[in-house]
Amino acid sequence: MSLASLPDGYRAAVFGASGGIGRAFVDLLGVDPRCAHIHAGSRREIALGLAKATHFHFDLTDAASIAASAETIGSPDLVIVATGVLQNNCLTPEKSLRALGEGQMQQAFAINTIGPALIARHLLPKLPRNRRSLFAVLSAKVGSISDNRLGGWHSYRASKAALNQLVRTLSVELARTHPHGVCVALHPGTVDTPLSRPFQAATPPEKRFTPETAARQLLAVLDSLRPDASGRLIGWDGNEISP
């Protein structure tokens, strides 16, 4: 896997490097001979085992840590925000309106929307202005309002829909200063990670991707995108998903 559309010696930053897809991104970029360095960020310490990768700490719910990370990273050519939460000890996808709770919604938006927005705030201006650059966040097809026919999962759907809107808004501003830049949201499909594992029963085995497969597919999609694709939600197969 090699990102041919970026300049030789490009620098990358991956937020969420301890997650399944995030770690897969780091590993694939680590074997790309065109990639000079990878900043791999996570909340907890991780062993990278790559000579050209360095770790940095950040917390999506801590604005100061995100700002400090941006100073550490400098001016990357590629930024991937591979973060997100669907459920944890305090958050469970709602099956009905009765399950809605203030705390759950606040946590979903803090991690799925506000955190990535703050990363964009600090790093989009640092992207090179005179050549191609890529900024991508992991989103989800369930954040598509027009595709929502089943209901439920209120907090997760809403936080991802808000993220998709933010990407669109950010792309408009980016185009004014970085005409070669691409800013997109990516839908990885169903990936065999702890995030989606409890909800995979309805997905046929052949449509469940390993983290490495998902990351490889998304990198190929990113490599193919032109600046006029900015602001869109793009699926793992390269097709745009309607908002």
Secondary structure, DSSP 8 states (H G I E B T S, - for coil): ---TTS-TTEEEEEE-TTSHHHHHHHHHHHT-TTEEEEEEEESS------TTEEEEE--TT-HHHHHHHHHHH-S-SEEEE----S--SS----SSGGG--HHHHHHHHIIIIIHHHHHHHHHGGGS-SSS-EEEEEE--GGG-STT--S---HHHHHHHHHHHHHHHHHHHHHHHH-TTEEEEEEE--EE-STTTGGG-TTS-GGGEE-HHHHHHHHHHHHHH--GGGTT-EEETTS-EE--
